[in-house]
Amino acid sequence: MSAQKAEKGKKKAKPHGAPFRDNIEVIVFAIIMALGLKVFALEAYQIPTGSMQPNLMGTYLLDESGHGRKGGIYDRVLVDKLSFLLRDPERWEVVVFRYPLVAHNNYVKRLVGLSGEQLLVEYGDVRTRPLGDSEAEFKIARKPDGVQDSLWRPVWPSPIDDLEAWSAWALTGSFSRDGQARTLRGRGGFELGGRVRADYVHGYAAAIYDRVPANVPGASRRDEVGDLRLQAEVQPGADAAPLEIGLRRNRDYQVRLQLDPAAGKASLELPDGTSWESPLAMPAGTTVEIDLAHWDEHVRLRLTAGGTRLVHEADLDVSRREILNNGVWFESEGGEWNFPTQPRVARDIHYLPALNHGPTIYDVPEGFYFMMGDNTQNSLDSRDWEARELDLDPPVDGHSKLRGDQLRNGSDPFFDNPRWNAAGDQMTFRDEFGELHIVDPESIQDDQRVPAPLVPRSHILGKALAVFLPVPPFSPVVRIKTVR
């Protein structure tokens, strides 16, 4: 009996007779899992253009002379395709979608306009109101803190500035200098020597700061920017009088922070007439870290001094419009104040209206969205998308109507649409599905160009999560980060 049991045990331990089949099954299962992840969960995309720079890079780089080309940066982005199967996209998310006018091309932009609203791009801001309610006032579309923190673009000092020079600041009063530090004794202060403008190169790392091509029409625009952020360190002396720190959009829109060491308090005056005050101990020599920002009719203050941290945020009851004579300043009423590091100023994206004289107000009906690029000076997006619509008789390839992208002088001439032969008697037209058609001009009964700013919900593929490539030596800078 025991011998029979031993024999049965030997049979159970016998190796499988078809290892090749097992390996095939594993490989097939792995392929199915990979395809499943690609279709339903995660996929990697390469950024081909610069419309989302500097957040997402897709550009060639100039050589040291500034004329030829030397390498480039084309981010690889990991995209979450699962979330939007469970929920709708939200404003300010960076999304990948099929371009409605050439549906086999994938684009990546920031979603700024939601279904069921009317959208206005004005004075650098995005404003919305309910669709169909022409009596309602346009309200600011405010970016949340996390998104905004990823969008600030350093202005002063620039990545290639000498930190000890303080070249951007106009100083008044009695200052002494010790490397990067400046010490003010008595009344006086300093302010930016010029207005903050939307310079095309803001936001790029030092290694590529002067190598990013800026030869596009929108790059020449240098609009004054109203949304600013100031980060600084200050140290009061034993006899320090109050110090005022200010951000200005125009004469009627100013944010004023006052530090009063003698009274042991910090106070904030806001453009809508409201104010805020809090105790803050600042003994002589204490380093006070200041982070003061205003964007989208919102102010955020972060103060740190001697282990105490204060945070104050306020939505402003004011409707901003023009930006005139913006600025940043520090002003002391007397005593001694030390500034151990050069203050840092950053700006928000200053959104431009249509670059090609398109509409200024956009209707976004249910089931559709409005997209814009972070690189608003060089982004072909919802503001300027234009469709070419042809009515044909006789039909061409069985179509009495053709609709496609109206694109001339694009970055890739192959996708210019439509194209004509040398004799000018034959049109090649690429429709919205990517199919090419040869069109006899005599068959064109109607030829219209119409704005096409909308992306249907069904075209949105996923949400950009992270940049995972490139890295040196394939790029002059490390491109690994989350996408906000």
C-alpha positions in Angstrom: 0.0 0.0 0.0 2.8 2.4 0.9 4.5 1.5 -2.4 1.4 2.5 -4.4 1.3 5.9 -2.6 4.9 6.5 -3.3 4.3 5.7 -7.0 1.4 8.2 -7.1 3.6 10.8 -5.5 6.1 10.3 -8.2 3.5 10.8 -10.9 2.3 14.1 -9.4 5.9 15.4 -9.3 6.4 14.6 -13.0 7.3 17.8 -15.0 4.8 19.2 -17.4 5.3 17.7 -20.9 4.6 21.0 -22.8 7.0 23.8 -21.6 6.9 25.5 -25.0 3.1 25.8 -24.8 3.4 27.3 -21.3 5.8 29.9 -22.5 3.5 30.8 -25.4 0.6 31.2 -23.0 2.7 33.5 -20.7 3.8 35.7 -23.7 0.2 35.9 -25.0 -1.1 36.8 -21.6 1.6 39.5 -21.2 0.7 41.0 -24.6 -3.0 41.0 -23.7 -2.2 42.7 -20.4 0.1 45.3 -22.1 -2.6 46.1 -24.7 -5.2 46.3 -22.0 -3.1 48.8 -20.1 -2.5 50.8 -23.3 -6.2 50.9 -24.3 -7.8 51.3 -20.9 -5.3 52.6 -18.3 -1.8 54.0 -19.2 -0.1 55.1 -22.4 3.1 57.0 -23.2 3.0 60.0 -25.7 5.8 62.1 -27.1 5.2 65.9 -27.2 5.9 67.0 -30.8 5.4 70.8 -30.5 6.0 73.7 -28.2 2.4 74.7 -27.5 2.6 73.7 -23.8 6.1 75.0 -23.1 7.8 75.4 -20.7 5.6 73.0 -18.8 5.8 70.3 -21.5 8.7 70.6 -24.0 8.5 69.8 -27.7 11.1 71.9 -29.6 14.4 71.9 -31.4 17.2 74.0 -29.7 19.5 76.6 -31.2 23.2 76.2 -31.2 25.6 78.5 -29.3 25.5 81.0 -32.2 21.7 81.3 -32.0 21.3 80.5 -35.7 21.7 76.8 -36.4 20.1 73.8 -34.7 21.7 71.7 -32.0 19.5 69.0 -30.5 16.1 69.3 -29.0 13.8 68.4 -26.2 10.7 66.2 -26.8 9.1 65.1 -23.6 7.7 61.7 -23.1 4.5 61.9 -21.1 2.6 59.2 -19.2 -1.1 59.5 -19.7 -3.9 58.2 -17.4 -6.7 56.8 -19.7 -8.7 55.3 -16.9 -9.8 58.3 -14.9 -11.9 59.8 -17.7 -13.8 56.5 -18.1 -15.1 57.1 -14.5 -15.5 60.9 -14.5 -15.6 63.9 -16.8 -12.5 66.1 -17.2 -12.1 69.1 -15.0 -11.0 72.7 -15.8 -7.2 73.3 -15.8 -6.3 69.6 -16.3 -3.7 68.8 -19.0 -5.4 66.4 -21.3 -4.6 64.3 -24.4 -7.3 64.3 -27.1 -7.9 63.5 -30.8 -7.8 66.7 -32.8 -11.3 67.2 -34.1 -10.2 68.4 -37.6 -7.7 65.6 -38.1 -8.9 63.0 -35.8 -6.0 60.6 -36.1 -3.7 63.2 -34.6 -3.4 63.4 -30.8 -2.9 66.8 -29.2 -2.1 67.8 -25.6 -3.5 71.0 -24.2 -4.9 72.5 -21.0 -8.7 72.3 -20.7 -9.9 75.8 -19.9 -13.5 75.8 -21.0 -16.3 73.5 -19.8 -19.5 72.3 -21.3 -22.5 74.7 -21.0 -20.6 78.0 -20.7 -19.5 81.0 -22.6 -15.9 81.8 -22.5 -14.0 85.1 -22.9 -10.2 85.6 -23.0 -9.5 89.2 -21.8 -6.5 91.1 -20.3 -4.6 87.8 -19.8 -7.4 86.0 -17.9 -10.0 83.4 -18.7 -13.6 84.4 -17.8 -16.8 82.4 -18.1 -20.6 82.8 -17.7 -23.5 80.3 -18.2 -24.2 79.7 -21.9 -27.4 81.5 -23.0 -27.3 84.0 -20.1 -26.2 87.1 -21.9 -27.1 89.3 -18.9 -24.8 87.5 -16.5 -21.4 89.0 -15.8 -18.3 87.1 -16.9 -16.5 85.6 -13.8 -12.9 84.8 -13.5 -11.9 81.1 -14.0 -9.5 80.7 -11.1 -6.6 78.2 -11.2 -6.3 76.2 -7.9 -3.1 76.6 -5.9 -1.5 73.4 -7.1 -2.0 74.2 -10.7 -0.9 77.8 -10.2 2.3 76.8 -8.5 3.3 74.8 -11.5 2.6 77.7 -13.9 4.6 80.6 -12.3 7.4 81.7 -14.6 10.5 83.3 -13.1 11.1 86.8 -14.3 13.8 88.3 -12.0 16.4 87.3 -11.5 16.6 85.3 -14.7 18.4 81.9 -14.7 21.5 83.6 -16.3 21.6 86.7 -14.1 24.4 87.5 -11.7 22.6 87.2 -8.3 24.9 89.8 -6.7 24.1 92.5 -9.3 20.5 93.2 -8.5 20.3 94.6 -12.0 16.5 94.7 -12.2 16.0 96.8 -9.1 16.2 100.6 -8.7 17.4 101.4 -5.2 16.8 104.7 -3.3 18.3 105.5 0.1 21.5 104.4 1.9 22.4 100.8 1.0 25.5 98.8 1.8 26.4 95.6 -0.1 27.9 92.3 0.9 27.8 89.9 -2.0 24.2 89.2 -2.8 22.9 90.8 0.4 21.8 94.5 0.7 21.3 96.5 3.9 19.1 99.6 4.0 19.7 102.1 6.7 17.1 104.9 7.1 14.2 105.8 4.8 14.3 104.3 1.4 13.7 101.2 -0.6 13.7 99.6 -4.0 11.4 98.7 -6.8 11.6 96.9 -10.2 13.2 99.2 -12.7 10.6 98.4 -15.4 7.2 96.7 -15.9 6.8 92.9 -15.9 6.0 91.8 -19.4 5.3 88.4 -20.9 8.7 87.7 -22.3 8.8 84.5 -24.4 11.8 83.0 -22.6 10.4 83.3 -19.1 10.3 79.9 -17.3 13.1 78.1 -19.1 16.1 76.5 -17.3 19.5 78.1 -17.5 20.9 75.4 -19.8 18.3 76.3 -22.5 17.3 79.8 -21.6 18.8 81.4 -24.7 18.5 78.4 -26.9 14.7 78.1 -27.3 13.7 79.4 -30.7 11.5 82.5 -30.5 10.9 83.1 -34.2 7.2 82.7 -34.1 4.8 85.7 -34.7 3.4 85.6 -31.1 6.8 85.7 -29.5 7.2 89.4 -30.4 4.3 90.2 -28.1 5.4 91.4 -24.7 2.1 92.2 -22.9 2.2 93.7 -19.5 1.3 91.0 -16.9 -1.0 91.6 -14.0 -0.7 88.4 -12.0 2.6 88.3 -10.1 4.4 86.5 -7.3 7.1 87.8 -5.0 9.4 85.7 -2.8 11.8 87.4 -0.5 13.8 87.2 2.8 14.1 90.2 5.1 15.7 90.8 8.5 14.8 93.7 10.7 17.4 95.6 12.6 17.1 96.7 16.3 15.5 100.0 15.3 13.6 98.8 12.2 10.5 100.9 11.3 7.6 99.3 9.4 8.5 97.9 5.9 5.9 97.9 3.1 6.0 95.3 0.3 3.7 95.8 -2.6 2.4 94.2 -5.8 0.7 96.5 -8.3 -1.5 95.7 -11.4 -2.5 99.3 -11.9 -3.2 102.4 -9.8 -6.4 101.0 -8.4 -5.3 97.4 -7.9 -2.5 97.1 -5.4 -1.7 94.5 -2.7 0.2 96.0 0.2 1.9 93.9 3.0 3.3 95.7 6.0 5.7 94.2 8.5 6.0 96.1 11.8 8.7 94.6 14.1 8.1 97.1 16.9 4.3 96.2 17.1 5.0 92.6 16.4 2.4 92.3 13.6 1.9 91.8 9.9 -1.0 93.4 8.0 -2.3 93.1 4.5 -4.4 95.6 2.5 -6.2 94.3 -0.5 -7.5 95.9 -3.7 -11.2 95.5 -2.8 -10.8 97.5 0.4 -10.6 94.5 2.8 -7.6 93.9 5.1 -6.1 91.3 7.3 -3.8 91.5 10.4 -2.0 89.0 12.5 0.6 89.0 15.4 4.0 88.1 14.2 7.1 88.3 16.4 10.1 89.6 14.5 13.0 90.3 16.9 16.1 91.9 15.4 18.0 89.6 13.1 15.0 87.2 12.6 14.7 86.1 9.0 11.1 86.7 7.7 10.3 84.6 4.6 7.7 86.2 2.3 5.7 84.6 -0.4 3.1 87.0 -1.7 1.1 86.3 -4.9 -2.0 87.4 -6.6 -3.6 85.7 -9.6 -7.2 85.4 -11.0 -8.6 87.9 -8.5 -7.1 85.9 -5.6 -4.4 86.8 -3.1 -2.2 84.3 -1.2 0.3 85.3 1.5 2.7 82.9 3.3 4.9 84.3 6.0 7.5 82.4 8.1 9.4 84.0 11.0 11.2 82.3 13.9 9.3 79.0 13.6 5.9 80.7 13.1 4.1 80.3 9.8 1.1 82.4 8.7 -1.0 81.7 5.7 -3.8 83.9 4.4 -5.8 83.6 1.3 -8.6 85.8 0.0 -10.9 85.9 -3.1 -11.3 89.5 -4.1 -14.6 91.1 -4.6 -13.3 93.2 -7.6 -13.5 92.8 -11.3 -10.1 93.5 -12.9 -9.6 94.8 -16.4 -6.7 96.7 -17.8 -3.1 96.3 -16.7 -1.3 99.6 -16.5 2.1 100.2 -14.9 2.4 97.0 -12.9 5.2 96.8 -10.4 6.8 95.4 -7.2 8.4 97.5 -4.4 9.8 97.5 -0.9 9.7 100.7 1.1 11.0 101.3 4.7 10.0 104.2 7.0 13.4 104.1 8.7 15.8 102.1 10.8 17.7 99.1 9.4 16.5 96.3 7.2 18.7 93.6 5.7 17.9 91.7 2.5 20.1 88.6 2.6 19.1 87.4 -0.9 17.8 89.1 -4.1 14.0 89.0 -4.1 12.5 86.8 -6.8 9.6 87.8 -9.0 7.5 85.4 -11.1 4.5 85.9 -13.4 1.5 83.9 -14.4 0.6 82.9 -17.9 -0.9 86.0 -19.7 -3.5 84.3 -21.9 -3.8 86.0 -25.3 -7.0 86.2 -27.4 -7.0 84.6 -30.8 -3.7 85.1 -32.7 -5.4 85.1 -36.1 -8.1 87.6 -35.4 -10.7 84.9 -34.5 -13.7 85.4 -32.2 -13.3 87.0 -28.7 -16.2 85.1 -27.1 -16.8 81.4 -27.5 -19.9 79.2 -26.9 -19.1 75.8 -25.4 -22.3 73.7 -25.6 -23.0 70.5 -23.7 -20.7 67.6 -24.5 -17.8 69.9 -25.7 -14.7 71.5 -24.2 -12.3 74.4 -25.0 -8.5 73.8 -25.0 -5.6 76.2 -24.8 -1.8 75.8 -24.7 0.3 77.1 -21.8 2.6 78.7 -24.4 -0.2 81.1 -25.4 2.2 83.1 -27.6 2.8 80.0 -29.8 -0.1 77.6 -29.5 -2.5 76.5 -32.2 -5.5 75.7 -30.0 -9.2 76.3 -29.7 -8.8 80.1 -30.1 -7.6 79.7 -33.7 -8.8 76.3 -35.0 -10.6 76.8 -38.3 -12.4 74.3 -40.5 -12.6 74.3 -44.2 -16.0 73.0 -45.4 -16.6 72.1 -49.1 -20.0 71.4 -50.8 -19.3 69.3 -53.9 -21.3 68.5 -57.0 -20.6 66.0 -58.4 -19.5 64.2 -55.2 -15.8 63.4 -54.7 -15.1 59.8 -53.5 -18.8 59.5 -52.7 -18.8 62.6 -50.5 -21.0 65.6 -51.3 -19.6 67.4 -48.3 -16.0 67.5 -47.0 -14.8 69.0 -43.8 -11.2 69.3 -42.7 -8.6 71.5 -41.1 -7.9 74.9 -42.6 -4.1 75.0 -42.0 -1.6 77.1 -43.9 2.1 77.5 -43.3 2.1 74.9 -40.5 5.3 73.5 -38.9 4.9 70.5 -41.2 4.0 71.4 -44.8 2.7 67.9 -45.4 -0.3 68.7 -43.2 -1.0 72.1 -44.8 -4.6 71.9 -45.9 -5.8 72.3 -48.6 -2.9 72.0 -51.1 -2.8 72.9 -54.8 -0.8 71.5 -57.6 1.7 73.7 -59.5 -0.8 74.5 -62.2 -3.4 75.5 -59.6 -6.1 73.4 -61.2 -6.3 70.5 -58.7 -6.8 70.6 -54.9 -5.6 67.9 -52.5 -7.9 68.0 -49.4 -7.4 66.1 -46.1 -10.7 65.6 -44.3 -11.3 65.4 -40.6 -10.7 61.7 -40.6 -7.3 62.0 -42.2 -8.3 60.8 -45.7 -6.9 62.5 -48.7 -9.2 63.5 -51.6 -8.3 64.9 -55.1 -10.8 67.7 -55.8 -11.6 69.3 -59.1 -12.2 73.0 -58.5 -15.3 72.9 -60.8 -17.0 70.5 -58.4 -16.8 72.9 -55.5 -20.2 74.6 -55.1 -19.5 76.2 -51.8 -16.2 76.8 -49.9 -16.3 78.2 -46.4 -13.9 78.7 -43.5 -15.5 78.6 -40.1 -14.2 78.7 -36.5 -14.0 75.2 -35.0 -12.9 75.7 -31.4 -14.6 72.7 -29.7 -13.4 69.2 -28.7 -16.2 66.7 -28.2 -16.1 64.6 -25.0 -15.6 61.4 -27.1 -12.3 62.7 -28.4 -10.7 63.1 -25.0 -8.3 60.2 -24.3 -6.7 60.8 -21.0 -5.0 63.0 -18.4 -1.2 63.8 -18.5 0.3 62.5 -15.3 4.1 62.8 -15.5 7.1 63.5 -17.8 9.5 60.5 -17.6 11.9 61.3 -20.4 14.3 62.7 -21.6 17.3 62.9 -19.3 20.9 63.8 -20.0 22.8 63.0 -22.2 19.7 62.9 -24.4 18.7 66.3 -23.1 20.6 69.3 -21.6 18.1 69.3 -18.7 16.4 66.6 -16.6 12.8 66.2 -17.7 11.2 64.1 -14.9 8.3 65.6 -13.1 4.6 65.4 -12.4 2.2 67.3 -14.7 -0.1 69.9 -13.1 
